[in-house]
Amino acid sequence: MRITMFRRLMTDEFGAARAATLSKDHQFSGLGGRTVEQALAAGIPAKEIWQEVCAAFDVPAERR
């Protein structure tokens, strides 16, 4: 998954403002306590990050 697709999915699911806030501020235990931005910078694949976001926020399977 490309980062641009990941960002589109985040915006579609949470809205632009909340997606930006979640990406910068929310630490995910499944990402080693990193935020989305930190995980991307660390080279964690966007698909793996998206799956963690979906699990953490109970995104329905059809939108994962």
N, C-alpha and C positions, 0 to 999 in steps of 0.2 A: 504494500500500500504506500502510495506517495504521501508526503506530508501535506500537500495541498488537498488531497482527498480526505485525509484525517481531519484537517481544519474545517473542511466543509461539513463533514459528519458531526463534528462538535457543534458547529453553528446551527445546523439543522435540528439537532437534538435539544440543545440548551438555550439557543438564542445567542446573538453575538456578544452581548455584555457578560452573560453568565459563563459562556464558554471561555472568554478571555480571563475572567476571574478564576475559574476552576484550573485553567492551564498554569496560571502563575502562583496560585495560593494553596491549592489542595494537595496535601501529601498523600500518596497512595502507598499503602503497606506492600502491595504486590509489586511495586516498582522500587522496592528498597527504601521507602520513605521519601522518594523523590516526587517532585511536582512533574506535570507533563513536560514543561519546558526543560527542566533538568534532565528528565529521561531522554528527551529528543537530543539534547546536547551530549549526553553520554553515549549516544549511538544505539539506544534501544529501538528496535523496529516499531514504526508507527502502528502497525497492525497489532502488535503485542500491547502497546499502550492503549489503543482503542478497546481491546478486549478487557483490559483492567478497568478502564473507565466504565464500560458497560456493566461489568460485574459489580462495581462499587455503587453504581446508581440505578441498578435494576432496570437497565434498558431492555425492552422486550426483544426476544430472539429475532423477530422479523426485521428489526432495525440494527442488528449487530453486523 
